[in-house]
Amino acid sequence: MAPLKSKSDVLEIPRTSIDPSHILTKEQVAERLKVTPRVVYGLTRSRSRNPIPFFRVGKVLRFNWLSVSEWVQSQQKAA
């Protein structure tokens, strides 16, 4: 493998920054979707037909509102 000649030879991986204000708890998502937190939790389950996007911070669920918003729009199109 040839050594890198310059910094421009390095593949730059774009980093997307997430605005911390877009990260929500299941209670906040439930409030915005006008459902209970229990419904939001149920939508994260793998047995759900089209699970709501989420990620874990330790044992806690967190949601990126932009991803959830896209998920809601996809649900509207499917209906």
C-alpha positions as CSV (number, residue, x, y, z in Angstrom):
1,M,0.0,0.0,0.0
2,A,1.4,3.4,-1.0
3,P,2.0,6.0,1.7
4,L,-0.3,9.0,1.7
5,K,1.3,11.9,-0.1
6,S,-0.7,14.7,1.3
7,K,-3.7,15.5,3.5
8,S,-5.9,15.7,0.4
9,D,-5.3,12.0,-0.1
10,V,-7.1,11.2,3.1
11,L,-10.8,10.3,2.6
12,E,-12.8,12.8,4.5
13,I,-15.9,11.4,6.1
14,P,-18.6,14.0,6.4
15,R,-19.8,14.5,10.0
16,T,-23.3,15.5,10.6
17,S,-23.9,17.4,13.7
18,I,-27.2,16.9,15.5
19,D,-28.7,19.9,17.2
20,P,-29.1,18.9,20.9
21,S,-32.5,20.6,21.0
22,H,-33.7,18.0,18.5
23,I,-33.0,15.1,20.9
24,L,-36.1,14.2,22.8
25,T,-37.3,11.9,25.6
26,K,-40.2,9.5,25.0
27,E,-42.4,11.8,27.1
28,Q,-41.5,14.7,24.8
29,V,-42.2,12.7,21.7
30,A,-45.5,11.5,23.2
31,E,-46.5,15.1,23.9
32,R,-45.7,16.2,20.3
33,L,-47.5,13.2,18.8
34,K,-50.4,13.5,21.2
35,V,-50.2,10.0,22.5
36,T,-49.0,8.4,25.8
37,P,-45.3,7.5,26.5
38,R,-46.5,3.9,26.6
39,V,-47.6,4.2,22.9
40,V,-44.3,5.7,21.9
41,Y,-42.4,2.9,23.7
42,G,-44.6,0.3,21.9
43,L,-43.7,1.9,18.6
44,T,-40.0,1.3,19.3
45,R,-40.5,-2.5,19.6
46,S,-39.0,-4.6,16.8
47,R,-42.4,-6.4,16.4
48,S,-43.9,-3.1,15.4
49,R,-44.6,-3.1,11.6
50,N,-42.6,0.1,11.1
51,P,-40.8,1.1,14.3
52,I,-40.2,4.7,15.2
53,P,-36.5,5.7,14.9
54,F,-34.7,5.9,18.2
55,F,-31.4,5.4,19.8
56,R,-30.2,4.4,23.3
57,V,-28.1,6.3,25.7
58,G,-27.3,3.5,28.2
59,K,-30.7,2.1,29.1
60,V,-32.6,5.3,28.2
61,L,-34.4,5.8,24.8
62,R,-33.8,9.0,23.0
63,F,-35.3,10.3,19.7
64,N,-34.1,12.7,17.0
65,W,-37.1,14.9,16.2
66,L,-36.1,15.2,12.6
67,S,-36.0,11.5,12.1
68,V,-39.3,11.1,14.0
69,S,-40.8,13.8,11.8
70,E,-39.7,11.9,8.6
71,W,-41.1,8.7,10.1
72,V,-44.5,10.5,10.7
73,Q,-44.6,11.7,7.1
74,S,-43.8,8.2,5.8
75,Q,-46.7,6.9,7.9
76,Q,-49.0,9.4,6.3
77,K,-48.0,8.3,2.8
78,A,-48.5,4.6,3.7
79,A,-52.0,5.1,5.0
